Amino acid sequence: MNQSSDTLSRAYAIIEATGQPLSFENNCIQNMFLFPERIQSFKNDDLYLKWIKNLVAERNNVSFSENLKDYEIYFQDCIALKNQMNPFSEETWLSCTALLFENLKTPYYNIYSKILLCLEKCFLNHDIFLRTLQVFYSVIIKSTKEKQDIIKNIAQSAFSYSNYLQKNEKLLSDILLNQLACFASEKDFWLIQIFSQLYINTIHSVLDIRVEKFLAYFQKM
């Protein structure tokens, strides 16, 4: 208990050091994340304090939600990412939790968090993982809700691909991004490249592609 009390005091000191302990943003961090149960979930007090420090550093770049459930979902995503990351990279984990925090109030947070967790499982190379995640993000924010669901399914298919690629993570990333390119633009010519890869028949133009069936395939995954 003494250790938890000391860690909690140090967490409060991080917020007080901002000079704005009563600001709305600092109050959100304090009331949502600064209590013993949160510390115990980490099972690593030093990492918990670095996470709090990171949240405080990012607070002015974030639109804070007024929905209490959002913070609980976010916290559980942070812990899930920590527990599944093997090998664990503190730097990558802190970067990812910051990215999730920045998107907490957006309508696509749930899709984005699921994509992040799916992709992380498939990449040991954290640089490739983060680059791939960034491209997914850039497409998600410009997509409709229907397309976002399909994009999530593409990310979920990554694990199936990884079983056949013998840890060739660069190739895995290329395959995912080629599929993702179908949704990066309203221009159907993006589909030619992926159909040429997936099927034996030569594809010369979008007239050779039955787009509806292709999209339906991802919607059923």
N, C-alpha and C positions, 0 to 999 in steps of 0.2 A: 504493500500500500504506500509506503514511503516513496518508493521509486515512481509510482504513478502520480503521486502528489507533486513531486519535484518536476516531473515531465509536464504536468498540467500548468504549474507555475511558470515554467519556461515558455510554454505556448502562449500564455497570457502576456508575458513580457514581450514576445515578438509583436503582438498586436499593439501593445502600449507604446512600443518604440516608433510606431508610425506617426505618433502625435495626434492621431484622430481615432482614439479608441471607441468613441461613441458614434462614429459614422455608420450609415446603414450597411455598407459593405462589410466593415469590420464586425458589426453586430451579427450579420448573417454567418460569417465564418465562426465567430465565437459561439453563438447559440446552436449552430448545427453540428460543429465538429469538435468543440473543446469540452469533452467530458470523458470520464474514465472508460466507458464502454468502447469508445472510438479508439482510444490508445491500445486497449487490450486486443482489439481486432487486428491491429498491425503486427503484434508480437515482435515489434522492433521500435523502441522508443526514439532512437536517433532518426530513423526513416520517417516516423510520424512527424517529428519536429521539422524536418526538411520539407515535408509535404505542406505543413502549415505555413512555413516561411514562403514557399512557392505560391500558395494561394494568396497570401498577403501581397506578394510582389506583383501578382497578376490582377489584383482586385479592380484597378482602374481601367483595365482593358476588357472587363466582363460586364455583361448586362445581367444583373442578379435576378433570379426567379423569385416570385412571391408565393410559390407553391411549395409547401414543406416537403411533399413527396418527391419533388425533383432532387432535393439534396440527398435524400435517402437512396434514391436510385443511383445518383452519381457516386456516393460513397461505396455502395456495393459493387459498382463497376470498377472502382479503383482497387478494391480488395481482390476482386476476381482477377484482374489483370496482374496484380502482384503475385497471387498464388499460382497462376498458370505460366508465368514467364520463367522459362528454363533454357539456358542459364539466365539468372536474374541480372538485369542491367539497371542500376539505380538511375543513371542519366536518362535512359530511354523511358523508364517508367515515369519519372517526373515530367518529362516532355509530354507523354501521352495523357497523363492526368491533367496537365495544363490545357491541352487541346480539348479534352472532354469538358473541362470547366468553362472554357470560352464558348462552348456550344450548348451549354446547359439549358438556356432559355429559348433555343431555336426549335422550330417545329420538327426538325429532322434529327434531334438528339438521339432518340432511341435507335434509329437506323444506323447512325454514325457509330454509336457505341458498340453495336453488334458487329458491324464491319471491322472495327478496330480489334475487337476481341478475336474474331475469326481469323483475320490476317496474321495477328501476332503468333498464333499457334503454328503457323506454317513457315515462318521465317526465323532462322537462327541468326542471319545477318541483319542486324538492326537498322543499318543504313538502307538496305533494300526495302525492308519493311516500312520504314518511315516515308521513303520516296513513293512507294506503291500506295500507301495510305493517303498521301497528299493528293495524288491523282484522283483517287476515289472521292475524296472530299470536294475537289474542284468540280467534279461532275454532279455530285449530289446536290450541291447548293443551287444548281441551275435546273434541276429536274423536277418534274411533277411528282406527286405522292405515288402514283402508279409506277412510274419509272424508278423511284427510289426503292420500292419493294423488289423490283427485278434486279437492281444493282446490288442490293443486299444478298440476293440469291447467288449472284456471281461470286461474291466474296465467300459465301458459304461453300461454294463448289471447290474452293482452293485446296481444301484438305484432300479431296478425292484426286485432284491432279498431282499433289505432292507425293502421293504413294507410288506414282508411276515415273516420276522424274529423277529418282535417285539423288535427291538433295540438290538438284540444279535449280537454285532459287532465282537466278537471273532469268532462266527460261520460264519458270512459274510466273514471275512478275510480268514478263512479256505476254504470256498467254492471257492472263487476267486483264491486262491493259488493252490488249487487242479486242477482247470481248467488251470491255468498258467503252471503247471508242465508239461502239454502236450507239451509245446514248449521249455522247459528247457533243453531238450536233444534230440538227433536224435533217441534215443531208443524208440520204440513204446510201450514198456511195461508201460510207464507212463499213457497211455490211459486206461489201465485196471481199475485203481482206479476210475477215473471219470465216466466211463461208468457204473460201478457197482453202483454208487450213483444215476445216472440219470435215469436208466432203471430198470425195475423189473426183467427182464431175467438175469440169472446168467452169468457172464462173466468169463471164465476160462483162456483164452489166447487171444493174439491179433488176432488170426484167427477168433474169434467170433465177431470182431469189423470191421465195414466198415468205415475205417478212412476217406476216401474221402468224404463221406456224412457228417461226423461229422465236418470236416473242412469247408465244404460248408455252413453248418448251421451258423457258426460264420461269414463267409464272407458276408452273406446276411443280417446280423443284422444291 
